[in-house]
Amino acid sequence: MARPSPLEVYALLDKSNCKDCGYDTCMAFATDLLERKIRVKDCTHLIQDPKQAKNLNKLIKVVTPPQKPVIIGTGERQCEIGGEEVLMRHQLTYYNPTALFLEIADEDPNIEDTAKYLTDLKIERIGDVLTLDGIALRCVSGDSEQFKLAAKKLTEASNLPIMLCCLDPDLLLAAAGEIKEKKPLLYAITKDSWEKIGTFAVQNGLPVVAVSNNLDELISISATLKKLGVKEIVLDPGTFYGPGKLAYTYDKIMQIRKAAIDNEDVNAGWPVMGVPAAYWSQVKVESDKDLWLHQYQEVIMGAIMESIDTSLIVLHTGQKKEEIWALLALMTLRQSVFSDPRVYPAVDPGLYKIGEPDDMAPIFVTSNYRMTKIPVEQDLQGANLNCWLLVADTEGIGIESAVAGGQFNAGGIAEAVKEFKAFDNVKHRILVLPGMAARLSGALEDEADAFVVVGPRDSSGIPKFMEIQWKPEEFMKEYESWSKE
């Protein structure tokens, strides 16, 4: 299915340019609607005018991606999964990163403390705050009251979305009834339980997970649930370990995604999930070495699933603070996989103050590529330096590539010096240039009327550079001597 154009979307709007949505024109609204920055419901004219009902239905159909989105939970931490338009990221972009859910057993005596830890967990990296997306509550006790109590405790201790996990439909629905206002994801519906759980989901507007390792059966369950009236479905084709099983798991996920996105099979057109935590049902831990090996295997499966845009994964490793390494690995990989390939990750050019610089503090120069500027800034802060960071506009390209491509050049840096009044804050005219841009030093001295010092190739070397090479008085004497010539 070809992606609709803004003009196709615009044709279905009322073209009044009413501005009620916050946009000056309906065309601007159409453009951002396609980019998922807003939703159809934000056009109040379409929603409220009965005469626009036909266009409203057409519009919803046009902008709904082949893999429909599903929302789990409520409030500010609600989680949207799926909703993808392409099989591979480079074809357009991925919109909703893989949701990371951590499992907790309903009989865990520390359930509230664990839930609070997972809820508050935040990792700052390259300007982003990385967090977890939800909690999967497993019915290990086999007791209805225990499962209900644990579900209630979770909602009181955490505002993270909850997935209720139990293959006994009676136990599952008992717990779901306790917290249905929180919109939990119900795991799982099988060929035997579809009617009972599906009916409850329809009555309460809840999302469900259909499970089967037979793809034909899984798609059949999906079709049946859709006919029943279930509005949000997640598909789980199973997660398997052992010789050849990793490829088997990978293939199942990709078959569903391909059927939805490339073949436009509406019954396959739902988010796909995997359960790396299933590894622990297949192994025995006999030593600390075994534990590390098994945890590593689980994380590897999670990484594979993230790399192929699996919509949601459930993990076991990561519940404890000492297991943060596993979450760090998966969160940072997810951050990379789900960056938008259409947009250079740039920051605003400017002069940034680090610490409390005095009038002889150094001025370091860098590019406005996000993954250059932020690590440099963090290295300067980590070294407790008091300095200035001059960020030149390189169109969001890193130092080495921007030097080669001409975006990081002497003229551009000199313009940044002038525009942001870099030397107004100090009593010197010294610039520290990144080592990767050493060849620009001579031209920059002429363009910026400054003494240029070539710093380290990597910002991690700045503390040593400051200790050994930063000699502002000597630099200024040399600058004054040749500037008079």
TORDO-212938 format. One line per field, with one value per residue (C-alpha): residue number from 1; residue in one letter; chain; x, y, z. Coordinates in Angstrom, 1 decimal, decimal comma. Layout:
<zazas>
resi c(NUM | ...)
resn c(A | ...)
chain c(A | ...)
c1 c(X | ...)
c2 c(Y | ...)
c3 c(Z | ...)
</zazas>
This chain:
<zazas>
resi c(1 | 2 | 3 | 4 | 5 | 6 | 7 | 8 | 9 | 10 | 11 | 12 | 13 | 14 | 15 | 16 | 17 | 18 | 19 | 20 | 21 | 22 | 23 | 24 | 25 | 26 | 27 | 28 | 29 | 30 | 31 | 32 | 33 | 34 | 35 | 36 | 37 | 38 | 39 | 40 | 41 | 42 | 43 | 44 | 45 | 46 | 47 | 48 | 49 | 50 | 51 | 52 | 53 | 54 | 55 | 56 | 57 | 58 | 59 | 60 | 61 | 62 | 63 | 64 | 65 | 66 | 67 | 68 | 69 | 70 | 71 | 72 | 73 | 74 | 75 | 76 | 77 | 78 | 79 | 80 | 81 | 82 | 83 | 84 | 85 | 86 | 87 | 88 | 89 | 90 | 91 | 92 | 93 | 94 | 95 | 96 | 97 | 98 | 99 | 100 | 101 | 102 | 103 | 104 | 105 | 106 | 107 | 108 | 109 | 110 | 111 | 112 | 113 | 114 | 115 | 116 | 117 | 118 | 119 | 120 | 121 | 122 | 123 | 124 | 125 | 126 | 127 | 128 | 129 | 130 | 131 | 132 | 133 | 134 | 135 | 136 | 137 | 138 | 139 | 140 | 141 | 142 | 143 | 144 | 145 | 146 | 147 | 148 | 149 | 150 | 151 | 152 | 153 | 154 | 155 | 156 | 157 | 158 | 159 | 160 | 161 | 162 | 163 | 164 | 165 | 166 | 167 | 168 | 169 | 170 | 171 | 172 | 173 | 174 | 175 | 176 | 177 | 178 | 179 | 180 | 181 | 182 | 183 | 184 | 185 | 186 | 187 | 188 | 189 | 190 | 191 | 192 | 193 | 194 | 195 | 196 | 197 | 198 | 199 | 200 | 201 | 202 | 203 | 204 | 205 | 206 | 207 | 208 | 209 | 210 | 211 | 212 | 213 | 214 | 215 | 216 | 217 | 218 | 219 | 220 | 221 | 222 | 223 | 224 | 225 | 226 | 227 | 228 | 229 | 230 | 231 | 232 | 233 | 234 | 235 | 236 | 237 | 238 | 239 | 240 | 241 | 242 | 243 | 244 | 245 | 246 | 247 | 248 | 249 | 250 | 251 | 252 | 253 | 254 | 255 | 256 | 257 | 258 | 259 | 260 | 261 | 262 | 263 | 264 | 265 | 266 | 267 | 268 | 269 | 270 | 271 | 272 | 273 | 274 | 275 | 276 | 277 | 278 | 279 | 280 | 281 | 282 | 283 | 284 | 285 | 286 | 287 | 288 | 289 | 290 | 291 | 292 | 293 | 294 | 295 | 296 | 297 | 298 | 299 | 300 | 301 | 302 | 303 | 304 | 305 | 306 | 307 | 308 | 309 | 310 | 311 | 312 | 313 | 314 | 315 | 316 | 317 | 318 | 319 | 320 | 321 | 322 | 323 | 324 | 325 | 326 | 327 | 328 | 329 | 330 | 331 | 332 | 333 | 334 | 335 | 336 | 337 | 338 | 339 | 340 | 341 | 342 | 343 | 344 | 345 | 346 | 347 | 348 | 349 | 350 | 351 | 352 | 353 | 354 | 355 | 356 | 357 | 358 | 359 | 360 | 361 | 362 | 363 | 364 | 365 | 366 | 367 | 368 | 369 | 370 | 371 | 372 | 373 | 374 | 375 | 376 | 377 | 378 | 379 | 380 | 381 | 382 | 383 | 384 | 385 | 386 | 387 | 388 | 389 | 390 | 391 | 392 | 393 | 394 | 395 | 396 | 397 | 398 | 399 | 400 | 401 | 402 | 403 | 404 | 405 | 406 | 407 | 408 | 409 | 410 | 411 | 412 | 413 | 414 | 415 | 416 | 417 | 418 | 419 | 420 | 421 | 422 | 423 | 424 | 425 | 426 | 427 | 428 | 429 | 430 | 431 | 432 | 433 | 434 | 435 | 436 | 437 | 438 | 439 | 440 | 441 | 442 | 443 | 444 | 445 | 446 | 447 | 448 | 449 | 450 | 451 | 452 | 453 | 454 | 455 | 456 | 457 | 458 | 459 | 460 | 461 | 462 | 463 | 464 | 465 | 466 | 467 | 468 | 469 | 470 | 471 | 472 | 473 | 474 | 475 | 476 | 477 | 478 | 479 | 480 | 481 | 482 | 483 | 484 | 485)
resn c(M | A | R | P | S | P | L | E | V | Y | A | L | L | D | K | S | N | C | K | D | C | G | Y | D | T | C | M | A | F | A | T | D | L | L | E | R | K | I | R | V | K | D | C | T | H | L | I | Q | D | P | K | Q | A | K | N | L | N | K | L | I | K | V | V | T | P | P | Q | K | P | V | I | I | G | T | G | E | R | Q | C | E | I | G | G | E | E | V | L | M | R | H | Q | L | T | Y | Y | N | P | T | A | L | F | L | E | I | A | D | E | D | P | N | I | E | D | T | A | K | Y | L | T | D | L | K | I | E | R | I | G | D | V | L | T | L | D | G | I | A | L | R | C | V | S | G | D | S | E | Q | F | K | L | A | A | K | K | L | T | E | A | S | N | L | P | I | M | L | C | C | L | D | P | D | L | L | L | A | A | A | G | E | I | K | E | K | K | P | L | L | Y | A | I | T | K | D | S | W | E | K | I | G | T | F | A | V | Q | N | G | L | P | V | V | A | V | S | N | N | L | D | E | L | I | S | I | S | A | T | L | K | K | L | G | V | K | E | I | V | L | D | P | G | T | F | Y | G | P | G | K | L | A | Y | T | Y | D | K | I | M | Q | I | R | K | A | A | I | D | N | E | D | V | N | A | G | W | P | V | M | G | V | P | A | A | Y | W | S | Q | V | K | V | E | S | D | K | D | L | W | L | H | Q | Y | Q | E | V | I | M | G | A | I | M | E | S | I | D | T | S | L | I | V | L | H | T | G | Q | K | K | E | E | I | W | A | L | L | A | L | M | T | L | R | Q | S | V | F | S | D | P | R | V | Y | P | A | V | D | P | G | L | Y | K | I | G | E | P | D | D | M | A | P | I | F | V | T | S | N | Y | R | M | T | K | I | P | V | E | Q | D | L | Q | G | A | N | L | N | C | W | L | L | V | A | D | T | E | G | I | G | I | E | S | A | V | A | G | G | Q | F | N | A | G | G | I | A | E | A | V | K | E | F | K | A | F | D | N | V | K | H | R | I | L | V | L | P | G | M | A | A | R | L | S | G | A | L | E | D | E | A | D | A | F | V | V | V | G | P | R | D | S | S | G | I | P | K | F | M | E | I | Q | W | K | P | E | E | F | M | K | E | Y | E | S | W | S | K | E)
chain c(A | A | A | A | A | A | A | A | A | A | A | A | A | A | A | A | A | A | A | A | A | A | A | A | A | A | A | A | A | A | A | A | A | A | A | A | A | A | A | A | A | A | A | A | A | A | A | A | A | A | A | A | A | A | A | A | A | A | A | A | A | A | A | A | A | A | A | A | A | A | A | A | A | A | A | A | A | A | A | A | A | A | A | A | A | A | A | A | A | A | A | A | A | A | A | A | A | A | A | A | A | A | A | A | A | A | A | A | A | A | A | A | A | A | A | A | A | A | A | A | A | A | A | A | A | A | A | A | A | A | A | A | A | A | A | A | A | A | A | A | A | A | A | A | A | A | A | A | A | A | A | A | A | A | A | A | A | A | A | A | A | A | A | A | A | A | A | A | A | A | A | A | A | A | A | A | A | A | A | A | A | A | A | A | A | A | A | A | A | A | A | A | A | A | A | A | A | A | A | A | A | A | A | A | A | A | A | A | A | A | A | A | A | A | A | A | A | A | A | A | A | A | A | A | A | A | A | A | A | A | A | A | A | A | A | A | A | A | A | A | A | A | A | A | A | A | A | A | A | A | A | A | A | A | A | A | A | A | A | A | A | A | A | A | A | A | A | A | A | A | A | A | A | A | A | A | A | A | A | A | A | A | A | A | A | A | A | A | A | A | A | A | A | A | A | A | A | A | A | A | A | A | A | A | A | A | A | A | A | A | A | A | A | A | A | A | A | A | A | A | A | A | A | A | A | A | A | A | A | A | A | A | A | A | A | A | A | A | A | A | A | A | A | A | A | A | A | A | A | A | A | A | A | A | A | A | A | A | A | A | A | A | A | A | A | A | A | A | A | A | A | A | A | A | A | A | A | A | A | A | A | A | A | A | A | A | A | A | A | A | A | A | A | A | A | A | A | A | A | A | A | A | A | A | A | A | A | A | A | A | A | A | A | A | A | A | A | A | A | A | A | A | A | A | A | A | A | A | A | A | A | A | A | A | A | A | A | A | A | A | A | A | A | A | A | A | A | A | A | A | A | A | A | A | A | A | A | A | A | A | A | A | A | A | A | A | A | A | A | A | A | A | A | A | A | A | A | A | A | A | A | A | A | A | A)
c1 c(0,0 | 1,4 | 1,8 | -0,9 | 0,3 | -0,6 | -2,9 | -4,8 | -5,4 | -6,1 | -8,9 | -10,7 | -10,6 | -13,2 | -10,6 | -11,9 | -8,5 | -10,4 | -7,3 | -9,2 | -6,6 | -3,8 | -2,6 | -3,0 | -4,1 | -5,7 | -2,7 | -0,3 | -2,7 | -2,6 | 1,2 | 1,6 | -1,2 | 0,9 | 3,9 | 2,0 | 2,5 | -1,3 | -4,3 | -7,5 | -9,5 | -7,7 | -9,8 | -12,9 | -14,8 | -14,6 | -15,4 | -18,4 | -20,0 | -22,4 | -22,1 | -18,4 | -18,9 | -18,2 | -14,9 | -14,0 | -14,2 | -12,3 | -9,6 | -9,2 | -8,8 | -6,3 | -4,0 | -4,2 | -0,9 | -1,0 | 0,2 | -2,4 | -1,3 | -2,4 | -2,4 | -1,7 | -2,3 | -3,6 | -2,2 | 1,2 | 3,0 | 0,5 | 2,4 | 1,6 | 3,1 | 2,9 | 1,6 | 4,4 | 4,3 | 7,5 | 9,3 | 12,8 | 13,6 | 15,5 | 12,3 | 10,8 | 11,2 | 10,0 | 7,5 | 7,0 | 10,1 | 10,0 | 8,2 | 10,3 | 8,2 | 9,7 | 8,0 | 7,1 | 5,6 | 2,3 | 3,8 | 6,9 | 7,0 | 8,8 | 6,3 | 5,8 | 9,5 | 10,3 | 7,5 | 8,7 | 12,3 | 11,2 | 8,9 | 11,5 | 14,4 | 15,8 | 19,0 | 20,1 | 22,1 | 22,9 | 20,2 | 17,4 | 15,9 | 15,6 | 12,9 | 11,0 | 7,5 | 5,6 | 5,3 | 4,2 | 2,5 | 2,7 | 0,2 | 2,7 | 0,6 | -2,3 | -4,5 | -7,2 | -7,1 | -3,4 | -3,3 | -6,0 | -4,2 | -0,9 | -2,6 | -4,1 | -0,7 | 0,9 | -1,6 | -1,0 | 2,8 | 3,3 | 1,8 | 3,4 | 1,1 | 0,4 | 0,2 | -1,7 | -0,2 | -2,1 | -3,3 | -6,3 | -9,0 | -10,9 | -7,9 | -6,9 | -10,4 | -10,6 | -7,5 | -8,5 | -11,8 | -9,9 | -7,8 | -9,8 | -9,8 | -6,0 | -6,4 | -4,2 | -3,1 | -4,6 | -2,2 | -3,2 | -6,0 | -5,7 | -7,9 | -9,7 | -10,2 | -10,9 | -14,6 | -14,5 | -11,6 | -12,6 | -16,1 | -14,7 | -12,2 | -15,0 | -17,2 | -14,3 | -12,4 | -9,2 | -6,3 | -5,5 | -2,7 | -3,4 | -0,9 | -0,1 | 3,1 | 1,1 | 0,8 | -2,3 | -4,0 | -2,7 | -4,1 | -7,4 | -7,7 | -7,0 | -9,7 | -12,2 | -11,4 | -11,8 | -15,2 | -16,2 | -15,5 | -12,1 | -10,4 | -6,8 | -4,9 | -1,3 | 0,1 | 2,6 | 3,9 | 6,1 | 9,7 | 11,9 | 15,4 | 17,8 | 19,6 | 17,8 | 15,1 | 16,4 | 16,1 | 12,7 | 11,5 | 13,0 | 11,3 | 7,9 | 8,0 | 9,2 | 6,5 | 3,8 | 5,3 | 5,7 | 2,1 | 0,9 | 3,1 | 3,9 | 0,9 | -1,7 | -3,3 | -5,6 | -5,7 | -1,9 | -1,9 | -1,3 | 1,7 | 3,9 | 5,5 | 8,1 | 9,1 | 12,8 | 11,9 | 10,6 | 14,3 | 14,0 | 11,4 | 13,8 | 17,0 | 18,3 | 20,7 | 23,3 | 26,0 | 26,8 | 28,4 | 25,2 | 23,2 | 25,4 | 25,3 | 21,5 | 21,0 | 23,2 | 21,2 | 18,0 | 19,5 | 20,7 | 17,2 | 15,9 | 18,4 | 17,5 | 13,8 | 14,5 | 16,6 | 13,6 | 11,1 | 9,3 | 6,6 | 6,9 | 9,2 | 8,9 | 12,1 | 13,0 | 16,5 | 16,5 | 14,2 | 17,2 | 19,4 | 22,5 | 21,0 | 21,0 | 23,6 | 21,0 | 18,5 | 21,3 | 22,3 | 18,7 | 17,8 | 20,8 | 20,4 | 16,7 | 17,7 | 19,9 | 17,6 | 14,6 | 16,4 | 14,8 | 17,0 | 15,3 | 16,5 | 20,1 | 20,2 | 21,2 | 21,3 | 21,1 | 24,4 | 25,5 | 27,9 | 27,3 | 28,6 | 30,2 | 30,6 | 31,8 | 34,3 | 36,6 | 38,1 | 40,9 | 38,7 | 39,2 | 36,8 | 36,3 | 34,8 | 32,6 | 29,8 | 26,1 | 25,8 | 23,9 | 26,0 | 29,1 | 28,0 | 26,4 | 29,2 | 31,7 | 29,6 | 29,3 | 33,1 | 33,7 | 31,3 | 32,6 | 36,1 | 34,8 | 36,1 | 35,1 | 35,0 | 32,9 | 31,7 | 31,2 | 28,9 | 29,1 | 26,3 | 27,5 | 24,0 | 23,9 | 26,9 | 29,8 | 33,3 | 35,2 | 32,4 | 31,7 | 35,4 | 35,5 | 32,2 | 32,9 | 30,2 | 32,7 | 35,1 | 37,1 | 34,6 | 31,6 | 33,5 | 34,5 | 30,9 | 29,9 | 32,6 | 31,1 | 27,5 | 27,7 | 30,3 | 32,6 | 35,4 | 33,2 | 33,3 | 37,1 | 40,3 | 42,0 | 41,5 | 42,2 | 40,1 | 40,6 | 39,8 | 39,0 | 41,9 | 39,9 | 39,7 | 43,4 | 43,8 | 41,5 | 43,7 | 45,7 | 42,7 | 40,7 | 43,4 | 43,1 | 39,3 | 38,6 | 41,6 | 42,4 | 45,2 | 44,1 | 45,2 | 44,5 | 43,0 | 42,6 | 40,8 | 38,4 | 36,9 | 37,8 | 41,4 | 40,5 | 41,5 | 45,0 | 45,2 | 44,3 | 46,9 | 49,8 | 49,0 | 46,7 | 49,0 | 46,9 | 49,5 | 52,0 | 49,4 | 48,4 | 52,0 | 52,5 | 49,2 | 50,2 | 53,6 | 52,3 | 49,1 | 51,3 | 53,2)
c2 c(0,0 | 3,4 | 5,9 | 8,7 | 12,2 | 15,3 | 16,3 | 13,1 | 13,7 | 17,4 | 16,4 | 14,7 | 17,7 | 20,5 | 23,0 | 25,7 | 26,7 | 27,2 | 27,1 | 25,2 | 22,5 | 24,9 | 24,9 | 27,9 | 25,8 | 22,4 | 21,5 | 22,0 | 19,7 | 17,1 | 17,1 | 16,6 | 14,0 | 11,9 | 12,3 | 11,1 | 14,4 | 14,7 | 12,4 | 12,5 | 13,4 | 16,7 | 17,9 | 18,9 | 19,8 | 16,2 | 14,7 | 16,9 | 17,5 | 14,6 | 15,8 | 14,9 | 11,3 | 9,8 | 11,8 | 11,0 | 7,3 | 7,6 | 9,6 | 7,1 | 4,4 | 6,3 | 7,2 | 3,9 | 2,1 | -1,5 | -2,6 | -1,0 | 0,5 | -0,7 | 1,4 | -0,2 | 1,5 | 5,0 | 8,4 | 9,8 | 6,5 | 4,7 | 2,8 | 2,7 | -0,2 | -1,3 | 1,3 | 0,7 | 1,4 | -0,3 | -3,5 | -2,0 | 1,3 | 2,8 | 2,6 | 5,4 | 5,2 | 3,3 | 5,2 | 3,2 | 1,7 | -1,8 | -1,7 | -3,2 | -5,0 | -6,7 | -9,6 | -9,9 | -12,9 | -12,3 | -14,1 | -11,9 | -10,6 | -7,4 | -6,7 | -3,0 | -2,3 | -4,0 | -2,1 | 1,2 | 0,6 | -0,3 | 2,7 | 5,2 | 3,8 | 6,4 | 6,4 | 9,6 | 9,1 | 11,4 | 13,8 | 11,2 | 9,8 | 6,1 | 4,3 | 1,0 | 0,7 | -1,7 | -4,6 | -8,1 | -9,6 | -13,4 | -15,6 | -18,0 | -18,7 | -20,2 | -18,5 | -16,0 | -13,9 | -13,7 | -12,6 | -10,0 | -8,6 | -8,4 | -6,6 | -4,1 | -3,6 | -2,9 | -0,2 | 1,5 | 1,3 | 2,2 | 4,1 | 1,8 | -0,1 | -3,7 | -6,9 | -9,6 | -13,0 | -16,2 | -19,0 | -19,8 | -17,5 | -17,4 | -16,3 | -13,8 | -12,2 | -12,1 | -9,9 | -7,9 | -7,1 | -5,5 | -3,1 | -2,8 | 1,0 | 0,9 | -0,7 | -3,8 | -6,0 | -9,5 | -12,3 | -14,7 | -15,8 | -19,3 | -21,2 | -22,5 | -19,3 | -16,8 | -16,4 | -15,9 | -13,5 | -11,8 | -11,0 | -9,5 | -7,4 | -6,1 | -5,2 | -3,4 | -2,0 | -3,9 | -5,0 | -8,7 | -11,0 | -13,9 | -16,8 | -19,7 | -21,1 | -22,2 | -19,0 | -20,2 | -20,8 | -17,5 | -15,5 | -17,4 | -16,4 | -12,8 | -12,9 | -14,4 | -11,8 | -9,0 | -10,4 | -10,6 | -6,9 | -6,8 | -3,5 | -4,0 | -7,2 | -8,2 | -11,3 | -13,7 | -16,5 | -17,9 | -17,5 | -20,6 | -21,5 | -24,3 | -25,4 | -23,8 | -22,3 | -18,8 | -18,6 | -20,3 | -17,5 | -14,8 | -16,2 | -16,4 | -12,7 | -11,6 | -13,6 | -11,8 | -8,4 | -9,1 | -10,4 | -7,2 | -4,6 | -6,0 | -8,2 | -6,1 | -9,0 | -7,2 | -10,2 | -10,1 | -6,3 | -6,0 | -5,5 | -8,5 | -9,5 | -11,8 | -13,2 | -13,5 | -14,4 | -17,7 | -18,8 | -19,4 | -22,1 | -24,2 | -24,1 | -25,0 | -22,6 | -24,6 | -22,0 | -18,3 | -19,0 | -20,6 | -17,6 | -15,2 | -17,4 | -17,7 | -14,0 | -13,2 | -15,6 | -13,8 | -10,4 | -11,6 | -12,7 | -9,3 | -7,5 | -9,6 | -8,8 | -5,1 | -5,1 | -6,4 | -4,0 | -6,5 | -4,3 | -5,5 | -7,9 | -9,3 | -9,8 | -11,6 | -10,2 | -6,6 | -6,8 | -6,3 | -3,3 | -5,4 | -6,5 | -2,9 | -4,0 | -6,0 | -3,1 | -0,7 | -2,9 | -3,2 | 0,5 | 1,9 | -0,5 | 0,5 | 4,1 | 3,5 | 1,2 | 3,6 | 6,9 | 8,5 | 8,0 | 11,0 | 13,5 | 14,4 | 14,3 | 17,9 | 20,3 | 24,1 | 25,9 | 28,3 | 29,0 | 26,7 | 27,5 | 24,6 | 25,1 | 28,6 | 29,7 | 32,7 | 35,2 | 32,8 | 29,7 | 27,7 | 27,7 | 24,3 | 24,0 | 21,2 | 20,3 | 20,4 | 16,7 | 15,5 | 12,5 | 14,7 | 17,7 | 15,9 | 13,4 | 16,3 | 18,3 | 15,4 | 14,8 | 18,4 | 18,3 | 14,9 | 16,4 | 19,3 | 21,8 | 25,4 | 26,4 | 27,3 | 25,0 | 26,7 | 24,6 | 25,4 | 24,6 | 21,5 | 20,5 | 17,9 | 16,0 | 14,7 | 16,3 | 13,8 | 13,6 | 17,3 | 18,2 | 15,9 | 17,2 | 20,9 | 21,5 | 22,0 | 24,7 | 27,7 | 30,2 | 28,6 | 28,4 | 32,0 | 33,0 | 31,1 | 33,0 | 36,2 | 35,3 | 34,0 | 36,5 | 33,8 | 36,1 | 38,6 | 36,3 | 35,9 | 37,9 | 35,8 | 34,9 | 31,1 | 28,4 | 24,6 | 22,7 | 19,0 | 16,8 | 15,4 | 18,9 | 19,7 | 20,6 | 23,6 | 25,3 | 27,6 | 28,9 | 29,3 | 31,5 | 33,8 | 33,7 | 34,1 | 36,3 | 33,8 | 31,5 | 27,9 | 25,0 | 21,5 | 19,4 | 15,6 | 13,5 | 12,3 | 14,4 | 11,8 | 13,1 | 16,7 | 16,4 | 15,2 | 18,0 | 20,6 | 19,3 | 19,2 | 21,5 | 24,3 | 27,3 | 30,4 | 32,9 | 31,5 | 31,1 | 34,8 | 36,0 | 34,1 | 35,4 | 39,0 | 38,6 | 37,4 | 39,5 | 42,7 | 41,5)
c3 c(0,0 | -1,0 | 1,7 | 1,4 | 0,5 | 2,5 | -0,5 | -0,1 | 3,6 | 2,9 | 0,5 | 3,3 | 5,7 | 5,7 | 4,4 | 6,6 | 8,1 | 11,3 | 13,5 | 16,3 | 16,1 | 16,7 | 13,0 | 10,7 | 7,8 | 7,1 | 4,9 | 7,9 | 9,9 | 7,2 | 7,0 | 10,8 | 10,9 | 8,5 | 10,7 | 13,8 | 15,6 | 16,1 | 15,8 | 13,7 | 16,8 | 17,0 | 14,1 | 16,0 | 12,9 | 11,6 | 14,9 | 15,8 | 12,5 | 11,4 | 7,8 | 7,9 | 9,1 | 5,7 | 5,3 | 8,9 | 8,3 | 5,1 | 6,8 | 9,6 | 7,1 | 5,0 | 8,0 | 9,8 | 9,2 | 8,0 | 11,4 | 13,6 | 16,9 | 20,4 | 23,5 | 26,9 | 30,2 | 31,0 | 31,9 | 31,2 | 31,1 | 28,8 | 26,1 | 22,4 | 20,4 | 16,8 | 14,3 | 11,8 | 8,1 | 6,8 | 7,3 | 7,4 | 9,1 | 6,1 | 4,0 | 6,1 | 9,9 | 12,9 | 15,0 | 18,2 | 19,9 | 21,2 | 24,6 | 27,4 | 30,1 | 33,2 | 34,7 | 38,3 | 40,0 | 41,9 | 45,0 | 45,1 | 48,7 | 47,5 | 44,7 | 45,6 | 46,1 | 42,7 | 41,0 | 42,4 | 41,3 | 37,7 | 37,6 | 38,7 | 36,7 | 34,4 | 32,4 | 30,7 | 27,5 | 24,5 | 25,6 | 26,0 | 29,2 | 28,8 | 30,8 | 31,0 | 29,5 | 31,7 | 34,1 | 33,2 | 36,3 | 36,2 | 38,0 | 39,6 | 42,7 | 40,9 | 43,4 | 42,3 | 45,4 | 45,3 | 41,7 | 42,3 | 45,3 | 43,4 | 40,5 | 43,0 | 44,7 | 41,3 | 40,4 | 43,8 | 43,6 | 39,9 | 37,1 | 34,5 | 32,1 | 33,3 | 31,4 | 33,3 | 32,4 | 33,0 | 30,8 | 33,1 | 31,8 | 35,1 | 37,1 | 34,3 | 34,2 | 38,0 | 38,2 | 35,1 | 36,8 | 39,7 | 37,6 | 34,3 | 34,6 | 34,2 | 30,8 | 31,3 | 28,5 | 28,9 | 28,2 | 26,8 | 24,5 | 22,9 | 20,6 | 23,7 | 25,6 | 22,9 | 23,5 | 27,3 | 27,4 | 24,1 | 25,3 | 28,5 | 26,5 | 24,3 | 27,3 | 29,0 | 26,0 | 26,9 | 24,6 | 24,4 | 23,3 | 21,0 | 21,4 | 19,2 | 17,7 | 14,6 | 12,5 | 10,6 | 14,0 | 15,3 | 12,4 | 12,7 | 16,4 | 15,4 | 12,7 | 15,2 | 17,9 | 15,3 | 14,3 | 18,0 | 18,3 | 20,0 | 19,0 | 20,1 | 19,6 | 20,1 | 18,4 | 20,1 | 17,9 | 20,7 | 21,8 | 21,5 | 22,5 | 21,7 | 18,4 | 15,5 | 17,6 | 17,6 | 13,8 | 14,1 | 16,5 | 14,3 | 11,2 | 12,9 | 13,9 | 10,5 | 8,7 | 10,7 | 10,1 | 6,4 | 6,1 | 7,7 | 6,1 | 2,7 | 2,0 | 3,8 | 5,7 | 8,1 | 10,5 | 10,8 | 11,0 | 14,7 | 17,0 | 17,5 | 20,8 | 22,1 | 25,5 | 26,0 | 29,6 | 28,4 | 28,5 | 32,2 | 31,8 | 29,8 | 31,9 | 35,3 | 37,2 | 39,0 | 39,6 | 39,3 | 35,9 | 34,7 | 35,9 | 33,9 | 30,8 | 30,9 | 31,5 | 28,6 | 26,3 | 27,4 | 26,6 | 23,2 | 22,3 | 23,4 | 21,3 | 18,2 | 18,8 | 19,1 | 15,9 | 13,9 | 15,4 | 17,6 | 19,2 | 22,8 | 24,7 | 28,2 | 30,2 | 33,4 | 33,9 | 35,1 | 38,1 | 40,5 | 40,7 | 40,1 | 36,8 | 35,4 | 32,8 | 31,0 | 30,8 | 29,8 | 26,9 | 25,6 | 26,2 | 24,4 | 21,5 | 21,2 | 21,2 | 18,2 | 16,3 | 16,6 | 15,8 | 12,8 | 9,6 | 7,9 | 10,4 | 11,3 | 15,1 | 15,6 | 18,5 | 18,4 | 17,6 | 20,3 | 23,1 | 26,1 | 29,6 | 31,5 | 35,2 | 36,3 | 33,7 | 34,6 | 32,1 | 31,0 | 30,7 | 27,5 | 24,6 | 23,0 | 19,5 | 18,3 | 15,8 | 16,4 | 15,7 | 18,8 | 19,4 | 19,3 | 21,3 | 24,2 | 24,9 | 24,7 | 27,1 | 29,4 | 29,3 | 30,2 | 33,1 | 34,2 | 34,4 | 36,5 | 34,0 | 33,9 | 30,3 | 27,2 | 24,5 | 21,1 | 18,9 | 15,2 | 12,7 | 10,7 | 9,6 | 12,3 | 11,0 | 13,1 | 13,1 | 10,9 | 8,2 | 8,4 | 7,9 | 4,8 | 3,5 | 4,1 | 6,7 | 9,5 | 8,1 | 9,2 | 7,8 | 9,6 | 12,9 | 12,6 | 11,9 | 15,1 | 17,1 | 15,8 | 16,1 | 19,6 | 20,8 | 22,1 | 23,0 | 24,9 | 27,9 | 28,2 | 28,1 | 25,4 | 21,8 | 22,0 | 20,4 | 21,1 | 17,9 | 17,9 | 16,8 | 13,9 | 12,5 | 12,9 | 9,2 | 9,7 | 12,3 | 10,0 | 8,1 | 11,3 | 12,8 | 9,8 | 9,6 | 13,4 | 14,2 | 17,0 | 18,3 | 17,5 | 19,6 | 18,4 | 21,1 | 21,4 | 18,8 | 21,5 | 24,2 | 26,8 | 26,4 | 27,4 | 31,1 | 30,1 | 27,4 | 30,0 | 32,4 | 29,9 | 27,0 | 28,1 | 28,6 | 27,8 | 28,8 | 26,4 | 23,6 | 24,0 | 23,8 | 20,6 | 19,2 | 20,1 | 18,4 | 15,1 | 15,1 | 15,1 | 12,1)
</zazas>
